[in-house]
Each structure stands twice: as structure tokens, then as C-alpha cells.
């Protein structure tokens, strides 16, 4: 029940989708309740991003499973889904022109800014807690530069292509580093 209520709170009070929820999930599940470690949160974020389904649901499922196996996964997942579903259902059912209401439209403009800040906050926290090895720093700098260039030149590149390219680069670079370490041991 604690898993359900915790993730219901996350689902109810987080606007902006999964990326905005990551900060709150980390704050509650890593820092406050200590259900998972920061390294596990970083790993599950990467896995949740690269697997089908919304990132927050994948994170909730992982944390729930880690805490209480299959029942925990089910209750955590339902907890994060139900509030959003109920809110969206109520909006679609009872307020046909919800976003045409001036104060609602203005509120969502402000929320967009807050969501952007939450996403940047998560990125900064992850960068701070990342192990500062030279190759990882180079890869982060390369990824940031690539992202900026893609946005500056308005290139339309699928996120799947970017993730697959990153995976291939990661496999190559870290395989070369492992081979080099093994060779140095001999």
C-alpha cells in the first residue's frame, strides 16, 4: 500500500510527463525512503528510456518490483497511472474546452517552464553524481555538443537513432578501454 500511495502522490503532483517525474521519483525513492540507490536510479532511468512505455511507469515498476516483487510492481505502476488517468478522464469528460479557459492556458504556460527546469535539474544531478572518468566526461561533452548541433540546425533525427548510435559508441569505446586494461594487466 505504501508503494501505491507514494507513486500515486508522484503521479498526482507531477506535471510534464516522465522526465519531470524523474526528479520527484529520485527525491522520494532514493533520498527519502532509500528504496533504491542513486546508481540504480541512473540505471533504471537509462533502461526506462530505451524500453517501450512511459519512463515514469517503467521507473515505478522497477522500484515496486525491487521492494515487493510482482505485487509491488503492480501497485507502484497503478499508483503512478491512476491519478493521471482520472485527471485526464475528468478533464475530457466534463470540460470540453478546458484549454480555452484563459487562466488554465496561462497556468500551463507557467507549468511548461517549471517542467523544463525540473528536467534540467535531473540532468545536473545525474551529471554531478556520475563517476568522473575521462572517457565518460568526453562522451557527455560529445553528447551535449551533438544535441546542441541537432537543435541549432533543426535536424530531424529520431531519438531511436540517437539511442542506438549512443549504444554502439558506448560498446565500442568501453570495449576498447576494457581490452586496454586487460592488456596492461598482462
N, C-alpha and C positions, 0 to 999 in steps of 0.2 A: 504493500500500500504506500510505503514511503517513496518508492521509485515512481509510482503513478503520480502522486501528489507533487513531487519535485519536478517531474517533467511536464506536468500539467501547468505548473507555475511558469516554467520556461516557455512553454507553448503559448500561454495566455498573454504574457507580458513582453514578448519579443516581436518587434515588427521588422520586416525586411528580409524574411526568409532565413535559410540555414546559415549563411555566412554571419549574419548578425547574431544568430543564436550561439555560435561557437564561443564567443566571449562569455556569455552567461553560463553555458554548459561548463566551460573550463573553471569559471569562478566558483560555481556550486560544487561540481563533481570532483575537481582536483584540489582547490584551495580550501573550501569549507568542509565538505564531507569526506574528502580524501578517499573516494571510491576508486579512483584510478590515479596514476602518476602523470606528471606533465609529459613525459616521453610517450606514454600510452595515448594521451590526448593528441599529441602531434601525429603519431602513427595512425590512430583511428580517423583523424581528420583527412590525412592523405588517402587512406583506404576508402573512406566515405565519399571523397571527391571523385575517386576513379571507379566507383561501382555504381550500378543503376540505383536510382532513387534519390530523394532529397537528403542532403548532407546531415541535417539535424535529426532526421528519423534514423539514419544509419548510425549516428553517434549515440543516440538514445538506446537503440537496440543493443549496441556493443556494451555500453555501460550497464544496462539492465542484465544482459547475459553474464557479464563479469561478476555482478553482485549476487544474482539469484538464478542463474542458468535460464532455461526456457521460460518459466513463469515471469522472471524478472525482465527478460527481453520483451515479452508480450506487454506487461504492464507499463514499462518505460515507453515503449513505442506508442501504445494507446494514449498515454499521458501527454505526449508531445503532439499527437494528431488531433485528439478530440477538441481541445479549446479552439484551435484554428478552424476546424470543420464547423463547429457550432457558430462561431462568429461569422464566417463567410456565408453559411446557410441562412442565418438570420438576416444578414445584410441583403442577400439576394432575394429572400422571400418577402421581406417587409419594406425595404427601401429601394424601390426601383431605380431611382435617380440619386443614389447615395452620394456619388462623387460630384454631382452637380450642386450640392449644398456648399455654399461659399466657405463656411468655417471648416467643413470636413476637407475640402480641397486644399485649403491653406494649411490645415493640420498635417496632411500627407506631404506637403512640400517641406515642412519642417522635419517630419519623420525621415524623409529621404536623406536629409543632411545628417541626421543622427545615425542612420544606418551606415552611411559611408564612413563616419567616424568610428563606429563600432568595428567595422571590417578592418580599417587601418590599425585600430588598437590591437586586434587579434594578430595581425601581421607583425606588428612591432614586438608584441610579447613573444611570439614564436621565434623571431629573429634574435631577441635578447637571450632566450633560453637555449638556442641552438648551439651545439658544440662548435667552437670557433677553430675549425681546422682549415688550413689554407685552401684546399680543394673545394670545400663546402662554401667558403666565402666567395671564391671565384665563380662558382655555379650560381649563387644567389645574385651576385652582381650581373652576371650574364643574363639571368632570367629577368631581372628588373630592366636592364637595357633593352632586351628583346621586347618586353611588354610595352615599354615606352615607345619604341620604334613602330611597333604594330599599331599602337593607338595614334601616334603622330601622323603616320602615313595612311591611316584609316584602312588598313589591310583587313580583309575579311577571312580570317583563318579560324577554322573550327577549334574549339577548346580540346576536342578529342585528338586532333593532330598535334596540338601543343603538348598534351599529356603524353602521347605516345613518343614524340620526339624527346621529351624530357626523360622518359623511362629508358629509351635507347642510350641517350647520352650518359645517364646515371650508370647503367650497366657497363658501358664501355669504360668510363672514367674510373669507376670504383673497381672494376676487374683488373684494369692496368695497375692501379695502386696496390691491390692485393697481390698481384703477381710480383710486383717490385718488392713488396715487403717479404714475401716468401723467398725471393731470390737473395735478398740481403741477409736472411737468416742462415742461408747455406754458406 
